[in-house]
């Protein structure tokens, strides 16, 4: 292990909303300080960009929602375009969490809302079969894979994809320094953002951890040394991997 003693850690995610986050337990247990600052943020497409897609939201009778982000951006576009969604609109959600999140925007009990019990689109098989005549609108991010589209194609559903949001590099304050003993990444774009925002950054003995294979691959390609990766069988979460890393690191440095 060639990392220095880790005292100050940057976690490239938004600050947890609750004081009960397991990250705070780790900070206390290992006497380290944590900063939360996302390298990336989600940005909605402009109304102009949306209009260029020539989609009239009220032509549709159902909406497929895959995340809370999709819900927020869909309703934000409706608000900007002054579109009032009729009570007859049906919502097909990829999980119960997404379905319940709709309460932020609509009266839940009066609406036709279907959700997958499994968190996968296949769990909506029955409602899709039952409502196969609907015209579906499917909000997606700019970068998306086509797994769900393949499923909708197999079901021969009449659906239209609409790009409503994208992930972009976050801005950092002018005077922000990357003087952390450790940085933890959660996406390939986060690594890109570090390189763009801090072109002079060199890793040296800064420890780096990450979540997910694609992130690990992007770190390798950027020439960074990866000190830990989650999820692994023994470390299912970043928190578990970080805990083990700090234990080892502090033992090593006394």
Order of alpha helices (4+ residues) and beta strands (2+ residues): beta-alpha-beta-beta-alpha-beta-alpha-beta-alpha-beta-alpha-beta-alpha-beta-beta-alpha-beta-alpha-beta-alpha
